[in-house]
Amino acid sequence: MPIYDFQCNQCNTKFDEYFRSASERKNLFCPSCQSENIQKIFSVFGMSVKSGGDVASSGSSGGCGSCTASSCAGCGS
């Protein structure tokens, strides 16, 4: 089920909505001020980082940190 992020152009409230299909997008309004003056905004997704690690190396099992190969020879770096 797709999740879409929206922002109200009247009160600047950001909210998300779940839709089963594109046709369900009708009659959408701001949950704070009830305005229909809203726009779809760029969605930001969550990302977890291992404790004590940084984003570049958290997903790797070794190597240079930009891939999951066990050595840089595996990714060509």
N, C-alpha and C positions, 0 to 999 in steps of 0.2 A: 504494500500500500504506500503510495508516494506521500512524502511529507514536504510541504512548501512553506517557506518563510515569507511573511508579509510585514509591511510597515504602514501604519495609518498616516496619511498626509495631513490630517487634521490635528491629532494629538501626539504624533510620533511614537505611538506604542508599537512595539515589535511583537509579533505572535506567529505561531505556526498552525497549520491546518493539515489534516489528513484527508485524502480523497481516494475513493475507489476507482474513479475514472475522471477524465477531463470534464465531462458534462456536469459533475457535481460542483464545479467551481462557481456556479451561479449563486446569487443571493449571499455573497460573502460580505461581512461587515466587521468593523473593529469591536473587539470584546470590551473595550473601555468606554468609548464614546458613541458607539453604534453607527459611526460614519461609514458610508459605502465608498468613500474616497481613499482607497488603499492601493498599494502597489506591491508587486512581487519583488523581493530583494534576494540578493545572492546568499545562498545557504552556506554556512560554515559548519564543517563536520568536526567531531571530536577525535582526538588522537591521544593515546596513552603513551607514557614514557616509562621505561623501567626505572626503578629506584636507583639513584646514583649515576644514571647514564644521561646522555644527551640524545636529542632527536636523531642525529645522523647515525649514531652507533647502536641505538636501542633495538632496531629490528634486525641487526646482522648477527651472525654467529661467528664472526671473525673477519679477517681480511681488512679491506680499506674502509668499511663503514657505509659504502654506497651500494652494496649488494649483499646477498646472503651466502656468497661463496666462502669456503673456509680459508682461502688465500687469495691474494690479488691476482694470482695467475688464473684463477677461475673466472674473473671478470675482465681480464685484459688490462687492468690498471697497473 
